[in-house]
């Protein structure tokens, strides 16, 4: 069965995009939301089952560096997929879910491993849920203050997450918006897309008086 989110867009005789039936659009929206939830749940589940307790300081640094590279690669791949998707807006939802979930899981893993390799880095010993909670409160700038970073390494890692969160909210959101607009223009549905020409229209009379 063909996936509605990857099906080619319907086009008219002049190659311009044509509105899909409401039922098709609703089904594509359901598939996009379901995929976003599956991605988020899958990443969080992976975070809880990974053997993070066995990592040392070097291993934790390697995991964090590889994770940051993975976030950039996944985001770049998602931007390309948005432009080529027949449903750019819905694909952007999936991209945002994958990027944010991967970002949260990455730093939660870093905090958890740091607490295991260097006890006392935080105001209390962190479980995996505590690390994920601290990551989420830092990203949302809530900052309840119940868990704080005490070591220099912990504070540096927290500052890196703060800077990454600002980029995620500012730059990444702008890039996704531009990718959606590029995808719509590619289908002839964007705000700057040229309207279809009417083959039966007569050109204006240049000799006619205004």
RODOFI-575713 format. One record per residue: y, z, x negated of N, C-alpha, C in turn. Coordinates in pm, whole numbers, padded with zeros to 5 digits, always signed. Example, Ala and Ser with C-alpha at 12.3 -4.5 7.8 and 13.67 -1.06 7.14 Angstrom:
<rs>
-00569+00780-01319-00450+00780-01230-00330+00780-01320
-00225+00708-01285-00106+00714-01367+00003+00787-01290
</rs>
This chain:
<rs>
-00119+00000-00085+00000+00000+00000+00124+00000-00088
+00219-00083-00057+00336-00098-00141+00430+00019-00124
+00482+00067-00235+00576+00178-00233+00712+00128-00187
+00771+00183-00079+00898+00132-00029+01011+00153-00126
+01000+00248-00220+01110+00269-00314+01111+00168-00427
+01002+00089-00444+00996-00012-00548+00987-00152-00491
+00990-00166-00361+00981-00299-00300+01109-00375-00325
+01103-00509-00345+01224-00587-00369+01313-00586-00247
+01446-00589-00269+01538-00584-00155+01533-00711-00073
+01556-00698+00056+01565-00815+00142+01694-00888+00114
+01688-01020+00107+01806-01099+00078+01817-01214+00177
+01939-01250+00203+01966-01359+00294+01953-01492+00225
+01988-01601+00292+01973-01734+00235+02062-01756+00114
+02172-01681+00101+02260-01700-00012+02234-01598-00122
+02129-01519-00110+02094-01424-00213+02163-01290-00199
+02236-01268-00091+02307-01144-00074+02218-01042-00003
+02246-00914-00030+02165-00807+00027+02177-00804+00178
+02072-00764+00244+02069-00754+00389+02023-00615+00427
+02081-00557+00527+02049-00422+00569+01904-00414+00615
+01835-00310+00567+01696-00291+00606+01688-00222+00741
+01577-00236+00810+01561-00165+00938+01572-00015+00918
+01624+00059+01018+01639+00204+01003+01509+00275+00971
+01398+00229+01029+01270+00293+01001+01232+00283+00854
+01256+00168+00792+01225+00150+00650+01311+00240+00564
+01439+00250+00597+01530+00335+00519+01490+00482+00532
+01451+00524+00652+01411+00663+00670+01285+00694+00590
+01190+00601+00592+01066+00622+00517+01095+00629+00368
+01183+00544+00319+01219+00548+00177+01287+00680+00142
+01369+00733+00234+01435+00862+00209+01332+00975+00203
+01233+00971+00293+01128+01074+00292+01050+01068+00161
+01017+00948+00115+00942+00933-00010+01024+00984-00128
+01156+00955-00130+01241+00999-00240+01251+01152-00246
+01270+01215-00130+01279+01361-00126+01146+01424-00166
+01036+01365-00119+00903+01418-00155+00879+01408-00305
+00917+01296-00363+00900+01280-00508+00985+01381-00584
+01109+01402-00539+01196+01499-00606+01134+01639-00603
+01077+01677-00489+01013+01808-00478+00889+01816-00566
+00809+01710-00568+00688+01710-00651+00724+01722-00799
+00829+01651-00841+00872+01658-00981+00915+01799-01017
+00999+01859-00932+01049+01994-00960+00936+02096-00962
+00849+02091-00861+00737+02186-00854+00641+02164-00971
+00617+02039-01006+00527+02011-01117+00579+02064-01250
+00709+02049-01275+00765+02098-01400+00763+02251-01406
+00796+02315-01295+00794+02462-01292+00651+02514-01308
+00555+02447-01244+00415+02488-01259+00368+02472-01403
+00408+02362-01466+00372+02341-01607+00430+02452-01695
+00553+02493-01664+00616+02602-01738+00535+02731-01730
+00477+02759-01615+00402+02883-01598+00263+02879-01662
+00210+02760-01687+00073+02753-01740+00069+02718-01890
+00182+02679-01948+00182+02646-02090+00158+02771-02174
+00086+02758-02285+00059+02875-02372+00180+02908-02460
+00287+02954-02401+00409+02982-02476+00399+03111-02556
+00306+03200-02522+00295+03328-02592+00246+03311-02735
+00180+03199-02764+00122+03180-02896+00217+03113-02993
+00340+03083-02952+00433+03012-03038+00504+03109-03132
+00530+03062-03256+00609+03139-03350+00752+03086-03350
+00835+03135-03441+00975+03095-03444+00990+02945-03470
+00914+02893-03566+00922+02749-03597+00874+02666-03479
+00766+02712-03415+00716+02639-03299+00815+02640-03184
+00882+02753-03164+00982+02761-03057+01098+02667-03083
+01143+02659-03208+01252+02568-03243+01211+02422-03223
+01087+02391-03259+01038+02254-03241+01028+02218-03094
+00979+02312-03013+00969+02286-02869+01106+02263-02809
+01206+02343-02850+01341+02327-02796+01400+02193-02838
+01385+02155-02965+01440+02028-03012+01374+01910-02943
+01242+01913-02932+01170+01804-02863+01206+01801-02716
+01226+01919-02656+01263+01923-02515+01400+01862-02490
+01496+01891-02576+01629+01832-02560+01623+01680-02573
+01542+01633-02669+01525+01488-02683+01459+01429-02559
+01364+01502-02501+01296+01455-02380+01393+01447-02263
+01485+01543-02252+01584+01539-02144+01669+01413-02155
+01714+01380-02277+01797+01261-02297+01718+01135-02264
+01593+01128-02311+01511+01009-02286+01481+00991-02137
+01444+01100-02070+01416+01092-01927+01539+01051-01850
+01654+01106-01887+01777+01071-01816+01811+00923-01837
+01797+00873-01960+01825+00732-01985+01730+00640-01908
+01602+00678-01903+01505+00598-01827+01538+00599-01679
+01580+00714-01627+01614+00724-01485+01737+00641-01451
+01836+00639-01539+01955+00557-01515+01917+00409-01505
+01832+00364-01595+01785+00225-01590+01709+00197-01461
+01627+00294-01418+01550+00276-01294+01642+00273-01172
+01750+00350-01174+01844+00348-01062+01905+00210-01044
+01949+00151-01154+02013+00020-01148+01918-00086-01092
+01791-00076-01125+01692-00176-01083+01626-00144-00949
+01649-00025-00896+01582+00015-00773+01644-00050-00650
+01564-00084-00547+01620-00135-00422+01690-00025-00342
+01669+00102-00381+01735+00215-00314+01802+00301-00421
+01915+00257-00475+01976+00329-00588+02014+00473-00554
+02066+00498-00434+02108+00634-00399+01987+00728-00395
+01878+00681-00335+01759+00765-00327+01697+00786-00464
+01699+00684-00547+01646+00698-00683+01729+00798-00762
+01861+00804-00735+01947+00900-00803+01909+01043-00769
+01862+01066-00646+01816+01200-00609+01696+01240-00695
+01602+01148-00712+01488+01176-00797+01531+01202-00941
+01624+01121-00991+01671+01137-01128+01737+01273-01148
+01819+01314-01052+01886+01443-01063+01786+01558-01059
+01687+01548-00972+01585+01653-00963+01505+01663-01092
+01465+01550-01149+01387+01551-01273+01469+01606-01389
+01596+01564-01399+01679+01606-01512+01710+01755-01505
+01751+01804-01386+01786+01945-01373+01663+02034-01392
+01550+01996-01330+01428+02077-01344+01381+02082-01489
+01385+01969-01558+01344+01967-01698+01439+02050-01783
+01568+02044-01753+01668+02122-01825+01642+02272-01808
+01618+02315-01685+01593+02457-01658+01465+02506-01725
+01358+02428-01712+01230+02468-01770+01239+02474-01922
+01314+02381-01981+01328+02378-02126+01392+02507-02178
+01505+02545-02121+01575+02663-02171+01503+02792-02130
+01439+02793-02016+01358+02910-01979+01246+02931-02081
+01184+02822-02124+01079+02832-02226+01137+02883-02358
+01257+02834-02392+01321+02879-02516+01352+03028-02512
+01406+03076-02401+01435+03219-02389+01309+03303-02395
+01206+03257-02327+01081+03333-02322+01018+03342-02461
+01013+03229-02533+00954+03230-02666+01038+03310-02764
+01171+03304-02750+01257+03384-02837+01233+03533-02816
+01215+03574-02692+01189+03715-02664+01054+03759-02720
+00957+03666-02724+00826+03700-02777+00827+03704-02930
+00898+03613-02993+00899+03608-03140+00998+03708-03200
+01106+03738-03127+01208+03831-03176+01237+03933-03067
+01158+04038-03056+01182+04138-02952+01321+04201-02966
+01381+04231-02853+01514+04288-02854+01624+04184-02848
+01588+04054-02835+01691+03950-02827+01768+03957-02696
+01708+04019-02596+01774+04032-02466+01777+04178-02425
+01854+04207-02324+01874+04345-02281+01746+04406-02225
+01649+04323-02191+01519+04371-02144+01414+04267-02179
+01289+04312-02183+01181+04220-02212+01167+04119-02097
+01151+03992-02132+01151+03885-02032+01010+03842-01996
+00982+03835-01868+00866+03762-01820+00907+03616-01802
+00814+03532-01766+00849+03391-01744+00946+03378-01627
+00926+03459-01524+01017+03455-01410+01156+03505-01450
+01161+03609-01532+01290+03660-01580+01364+03553-01660
+01292+03482-01747+01354+03379-01829+01408+03265-01742
+01331+03225-01642+01376+03120-01552+01496+03167-01469
+01493+03293-01427+01604+03352-01353+01731+03355-01437
+01720+03397-01563+01835+03401-01652+01891+03261-01675
+01801+03163-01690+01845+03025-01710+01922+02973-01590
+01873+03002-01470+01937+02954-01348+02072+03021-01325
+02080+03152-01351+02208+03220-01331+02311+03174-01434
+02266+03140-01554+02358+03088-01655+02408+02949-01618
+02317+02864-01568+02357+02728-01529+02454+02731-01412
+02430+02820-01317+02516+02827-01198+02642+02909-01222
+02657+02962-01344+02774+03043-01383+02790+03167-01296
+02681+03216-01237+02689+03338-01157+02705+03460-01247
+02613+03474-01344+02624+03579-01441+02627+03719-01383
+02517+03764-01326+02510+03898-01269+02522+04007-01375
+02482+03976-01498+02493+04073-01604+02374+04166-01616
+02271+04148-01533+02154+04235-01542+02068+04199-01663
+02071+04072-01705+02002+04028-01826+02106+03963-01916
+02118+04010-02039+02215+03955-02133+02148+03930-02267
+02203+03835-02341+02154+03805-02475+02218+03901-02575
+02139+03964-02659+02190+04062-02755+02187+04010-02899
+02085+03934-02934+02076+03883-03071+02166+03762-03088
+02199+03730-03212+02282+03614-03241+02211+03484-03199
+02081+03479-03224+02006+03360-03185+02007+03342-03034
+01987+03451-02962+01989+03443-02816+02124+03398-02762
+02231+03448-02823+02364+03408-02777+02395+03263-02810
+02349+03219-02927+02368+03077-02962+02292+02988-02865
+02168+03025-02834+02089+02946-02739+02155+02945-02601
+02212+03058-02561+02281+03064-02432+02405+02975-02433
+02478+02973-02543+02596+02886-02552+02557+02738-02549
+02443+02706-02613+02395+02567-02607+02363+02528-02464
+02300+02620-02389+02272+02590-02249+02400+02574-02168
+02500+02659-02193+02628+02646-02121+02692+02510-02147
+02693+02468-02275+02751+02338-02307+02671+02225-02244
+02538+02237-02248+02455+02136-02184+02473+02132-02035
+02493+02249-01972+02518+02252-01828+02647+02183-01791
+02753+02201-01873+02880+02133-01847+02863+01981-01857
+02788+01938-01958+02762+01794-01971+02680+01742-01854
+02584+01823-01810+02498+01782-01699+02579+01766-01571
+02672+01858-01547+02753+01853-01426+02858+01743-01434
+02921+01729-01550+03030+01634-01564+02985+01493-01599
+02935+01478-01722+02901+01345-01773+02783+01285-01699
+02675+01362-01684+02554+01308-01621+02580+01267-01476
+02657+01347-01403+02687+01312-01264+02766+01182-01258
+02859+01164-01351+02938+01042-01354+02851+00921-01388
+02760+00939-01483+02672+00829-01522+02582+00790-01405
+02529+00888-01332+02444+00857-01218+02523+00783-01110
+02648+00824-01087+02731+00757-00987+02755+00611-01026
+02785+00587-01154+02806+00450-01200+02678+00368-01190
+02563+00431-01216+02437+00359-01205+02407+00321-01061
+02438+00411-00966+02420+00379-00824+02509+00262-00785
+02635+00264-00826+02726+00156-00793+02681+00024-00855
+02629+00029-00979+02578-00093-01042+02457-00146-00967
+02370-00056-00921+02254-00100-00844+02293-00164-00712
+02394-00109-00645+02441-00166-00519+02507-00303-00542
+02585-00314-00648+02648-00444-00678+02542-00548-00711
+02435-00505-00777+02327-00597-00814+02261-00655-00688
+02264-00580-00580+02207-00627-00453+02311-00689-00361
+02434-00698-00407+02539-00754-00322+02587-00659-00215
+02565-00526-00236+02605-00428-00135+02710-00331-00186
+02755-00350-00308+02852-00259-00366+02993-00287-00318
+03088-00198-00349+03226-00216-00305+03295-00335-00369
+03246-00378-00488+03308-00490-00556+03227-00618-00542
+03124-00615-00458+03041-00734-00439+03118-00839-00361
+03100-00965-00399+03167-01073-00330+03099-01097-00195
+03175-01117-00089+03115-01145+00041+03049-01281+00042
+02946-01299+00123+02879-01427+00127+02972-01536+00179
+02964-01650+00114+03048-01762+00155+02991-01829+00278
+03080-01877+00364+03039-01945+00486+03034-02094+00458
+02913-02153+00456+02905-02296+00423+02975-02383+00525
+02995-02332+00646+03060-02414+00747+03210-02395+00754
+03262-02307+00671+03406-02283+00676+03481-02398+00611
+03596-02434+00668+03673-02544+00614+03779-02490+00518
+03797-02553+00401+03896-02503+00306+04036-02512+00366
+04126-02422+00325+04261-02425+00383+04336-02553+00348
+04421-02593+00438+04500-02715+00420+04619-02683+00330
+04617-02741+00209+04724-02712+00115+04857-02773+00156
+04853-02879+00240+04977-02946+00280+05040-02882+00403
+04965-02785+00465+05020-02725+00586+05136-02634+00551
+05237-02629+00636+05352-02546+00612+05317-02402+00641
+05373-02308+00567+05342-02166+00592+05401-02120+00724
</rs>
